[in-house]
Structures are given as C-alpha cells and as structure tokens.
Amino acid sequence: MEWHVEHMEKTIVKYVTGLSPNASGWERRNHKKYGRLTNICRQIEYDIRHGVTHEQVMAMFQKVRNDSSFSSLRKGNGSMERLGEVEEHFTKPKMSMLNW
C-alpha cells in the first residue's frame, strides 16, 4: 500500500509540473499519450482501489497548494490550473448510472 501512496503523490506532482518548455520529442510524445488529465485520474483511481484513501488524495492536494516545499512547483506556468482540474475530478460527486 505504501507504494501506491508514493505513486499517487508522484503522479499528482508530475501532472501539476507539466511538460518542460525544452522537452525532447520523445518526452512530448510520451506526455501527449500518457500525461493527459484522463490518464492521471485513472492512475490515481487505480491507487485508490489498492489502498490509498480519499483523504490521503485530498491531503496531497492541500500539501501541494500550501506546503513550502512545493513553492517552486506552484510558480510554474499553469500549474495551479492543472492542480484545480485534477482536484475537481476527485471532489465533485460522481453521477450514478441509471439501471434500466
């Protein structure tokens, strides 16, 4: 379970950091394929299914927003918008499927 907590933290930080302006072609292709919001949320949901609690995910969002160790990350171009996007995915209530 500890691995999944670390993976969730790394995934959030990687997404909020975004792609560097001088990224190589391989990094850009890889980011385009795996670095979108959908894939990031899927990875975090996978970690939640394997032992990470919803409170740990919310705590990580708050840590990125408020902790001084992430101050350089918050200064990045568009980083807070990306954090807001992924945070919104995990805070809004899920729509239930209709049973026909």
C-alpha positions as protocol buffer text, in pm:
chain_id: "A"
residue {
  index: 1
  type: MET
  ca { x: 0 y: 0 z: 0 }
}
residue {
  index: 2
  type: GLU
  ca { x: 289 y: 238 z: 71 }
}
residue {
  index: 3
  type: TRP
  ca { x: 395 y: 208 z: -293 }
}
residue {
  index: 4
  type: HIS
  ca { x: 52 y: 327 z: -407 }
}
residue {
  index: 5
  type: VAL
  ca { x: 66 y: 632 z: -179 }
}
residue {
  index: 6
  type: GLU
  ca { x: 405 y: 728 z: -323 }
}
residue {
  index: 7
  type: HIS
  ca { x: 281 y: 662 z: -677 }
}
residue {
  index: 8
  type: MET
  ca { x: -24 y: 884 z: -621 }
}
residue {
  index: 9
  type: GLU
  ca { x: 198 y: 1164 z: -488 }
}
residue {
  index: 10
  type: LYS
  ca { x: 440 y: 1136 z: -781 }
}
residue {
  index: 11
  type: THR
  ca { x: 153 y: 1127 z: -1030 }
}
residue {
  index: 12
  type: ILE
  ca { x: -1 y: 1446 z: -892 }
}
residue {
  index: 13
  type: VAL
  ca { x: 335 y: 1627 z: -885 }
}
residue {
  index: 14
  type: LYS
  ca { x: 419 y: 1512 z: -1239 }
}
residue {
  index: 15
  type: TYR
  ca { x: 86 y: 1634 z: -1375 }
}
residue {
  index: 16
  type: VAL
  ca { x: 98 y: 1968 z: -1194 }
}
residue {
  index: 17
  type: THR
  ca { x: 456 y: 2025 z: -1309 }
}
residue {
  index: 18
  type: GLY
  ca { x: 358 y: 1977 z: -1670 }
}
residue {
  index: 19
  type: LEU
  ca { x: 588 y: 1947 z: -1968 }
}
residue {
  index: 20
  type: SER
  ca { x: 908 y: 2147 z: -1964 }
}
residue {
  index: 21
  type: PRO
  ca { x: 949 y: 2403 z: -2243 }
}
residue {
  index: 22
  type: ASN
  ca { x: 1269 y: 2238 z: -2369 }
}
residue {
  index: 23
  type: ALA
  ca { x: 1133 y: 1882 z: -2368 }
}
residue {
  index: 24
  type: SER
  ca { x: 1262 y: 1638 z: -2627 }
}
residue {
  index: 25
  type: GLY
  ca { x: 1040 y: 1493 z: -2897 }
}
residue {
  index: 26
  type: TRP
  ca { x: 1015 y: 1166 z: -2709 }
}
residue {
  index: 27
  type: GLU
  ca { x: 904 y: 1347 z: -2391 }
}
residue {
  index: 28
  type: ARG
  ca { x: 641 y: 1545 z: -2585 }
}
residue {
  index: 29
  type: ARG
  ca { x: 501 y: 1229 z: -2747 }
}
residue {
  index: 30
  type: ASN
  ca { x: 501 y: 1045 z: -2415 }
}
residue {
  index: 31
  type: HIS
  ca { x: 331 y: 1338 z: -2242 }
}
residue {
  index: 32
  type: LYS
  ca { x: 69 y: 1360 z: -2517 }
}
residue {
  index: 33
  type: LYS
  ca { x: -5 y: 988 z: -2485 }
}
residue {
  index: 34
  type: TYR
  ca { x: 11 y: 940 z: -2105 }
}
residue {
  index: 35
  type: GLY
  ca { x: 12 y: 1284 z: -1943 }
}
residue {
  index: 36
  type: ARG
  ca { x: -346 y: 1394 z: -2003 }
}
residue {
  index: 37
  type: LEU
  ca { x: -599 y: 1451 z: -1726 }
}
residue {
  index: 38
  type: THR
  ca { x: -787 y: 1132 z: -1811 }
}
residue {
  index: 39
  type: ASN
  ca { x: -481 y: 911 z: -1766 }
}
residue {
  index: 40
  type: ILE
  ca { x: -373 y: 1090 z: -1449 }
}
residue {
  index: 41
  type: CYS
  ca { x: -716 y: 1045 z: -1290 }
}
residue {
  index: 42
  type: ARG
  ca { x: -719 y: 681 z: -1398 }
}
residue {
  index: 43
  type: GLN
  ca { x: -381 y: 623 z: -1230 }
}
residue {
  index: 44
  type: ILE
  ca { x: -496 y: 790 z: -907 }
}
residue {
  index: 45
  type: GLU
  ca { x: -821 y: 588 z: -909 }
}
residue {
  index: 46
  type: TYR
  ca { x: -612 y: 272 z: -952 }
}
residue {
  index: 47
  type: ASP
  ca { x: -413 y: 370 z: -643 }
}
residue {
  index: 48
  type: ILE
  ca { x: -736 y: 435 z: -451 }
}
residue {
  index: 49
  type: ARG
  ca { x: -859 y: 86 z: -539 }
}
residue {
  index: 50
  type: HIS
  ca { x: -534 y: -53 z: -398 }
}
residue {
  index: 51
  type: GLY
  ca { x: -536 y: 110 z: -56 }
}
residue {
  index: 52
  type: VAL
  ca { x: -489 y: 486 z: -88 }
}
residue {
  index: 53
  type: THR
  ca { x: -770 y: 666 z: 92 }
}
residue {
  index: 54
  type: HIS
  ca { x: -965 y: 957 z: -49 }
}
residue {
  index: 55
  type: GLU
  ca { x: -842 y: 1163 z: 248 }
}
residue {
  index: 56
  type: GLN
  ca { x: -479 y: 1096 z: 151 }
}
residue {
  index: 57
  type: VAL
  ca { x: -551 y: 1223 z: -201 }
}
residue {
  index: 58
  type: MET
  ca { x: -717 y: 1538 z: -65 }
}
residue {
  index: 59
  type: ALA
  ca { x: -428 y: 1587 z: 179 }
}
residue {
  index: 60
  type: MET
  ca { x: -181 y: 1570 z: -109 }
}
residue {
  index: 61
  type: PHE
  ca { x: -377 y: 1837 z: -297 }
}
residue {
  index: 62
  type: GLN
  ca { x: -363 y: 2062 z: 11 }
}
residue {
  index: 63
  type: LYS
  ca { x: 5 y: 1986 z: 58 }
}
residue {
  index: 64
  type: VAL
  ca { x: 83 y: 2095 z: -299 }
}
residue {
  index: 65
  type: ARG
  ca { x: -127 y: 2411 z: -251 }
}
residue {
  index: 66
  type: ASN
  ca { x: 15 y: 2514 z: 88 }
}
residue {
  index: 67
  type: ASP
  ca { x: 345 y: 2342 z: 174 }
}
residue {
  index: 68
  type: SER
  ca { x: 662 y: 2546 z: 131 }
}
residue {
  index: 69
  type: SER
  ca { x: 844 y: 2252 z: -29 }
}
residue {
  index: 70
  type: PHE
  ca { x: 615 y: 2289 z: -334 }
}
residue {
  index: 71
  type: SER
  ca { x: 656 y: 2666 z: -372 }
}
residue {
  index: 72
  type: SER
  ca { x: 865 y: 2636 z: -689 }
}
residue {
  index: 73
  type: LEU
  ca { x: 606 y: 2396 z: -834 }
}
residue {
  index: 74
  type: ARG
  ca { x: 325 y: 2646 z: -771 }
}
residue {
  index: 75
  type: LYS
  ca { x: 514 y: 2916 z: -962 }
}
residue {
  index: 76
  type: GLY
  ca { x: 512 y: 2707 z: -1281 }
}
residue {
  index: 77
  type: ASN
  ca { x: 313 y: 2825 z: -1579 }
}
residue {
  index: 78
  type: GLY
  ca { x: -43 y: 2690 z: -1546 }
}
residue {
  index: 79
  type: SER
  ca { x: 42 y: 2459 z: -1256 }
}
residue {
  index: 80
  type: MET
  ca { x: -237 y: 2577 z: -1025 }
}
residue {
  index: 81
  type: GLU
  ca { x: -492 y: 2541 z: -1306 }
}
residue {
  index: 82
  type: ARG
  ca { x: -379 y: 2181 z: -1361 }
}
residue {
  index: 83
  type: LEU
  ca { x: -399 y: 2115 z: -987 }
}
residue {
  index: 84
  type: GLY
  ca { x: -751 y: 2258 z: -985 }
}
residue {
  index: 85
  type: GLU
  ca { x: -854 y: 2033 z: -1275 }
}
residue {
  index: 86
  type: VAL
  ca { x: -740 y: 1712 z: -1108 }
}
residue {
  index: 87
  type: GLU
  ca { x: -873 y: 1823 z: -770 }
}
residue {
  index: 88
  type: GLU
  ca { x: -1212 y: 1898 z: -923 }
}
residue {
  index: 89
  type: HIS
  ca { x: -1227 y: 1544 z: -1061 }
}
residue {
  index: 90
  type: PHE
  ca { x: -1197 y: 1399 z: -710 }
}
residue {
  index: 91
  type: THR
  ca { x: -1416 y: 1649 z: -524 }
}
residue {
  index: 92
  type: LYS
  ca { x: -1728 y: 1667 z: -737 }
}
residue {
  index: 93
  type: PRO
  ca { x: -1987 y: 1394 z: -674 }
}
residue {
  index: 94
  type: LYS
  ca { x: -1996 y: 1109 z: -923 }
}
residue {
  index: 95
  type: MET
  ca { x: -2308 y: 1066 z: -1130 }
}
residue {
  index: 96
  type: SER
  ca { x: -2465 y: 726 z: -1078 }
}
residue {
  index: 97
  type: MET
  ca { x: -2561 y: 511 z: -1373 }
}
residue {
  index: 98
  type: LEU
  ca { x: -2930 y: 458 z: -1431 }
}
residue {
  index: 99
  type: ASN
  ca { x: -3049 y: 100 z: -1408 }
}
residue {
  index: 100
  type: TRP
  ca { x: -3286 y: 34 z: -1694 }
}
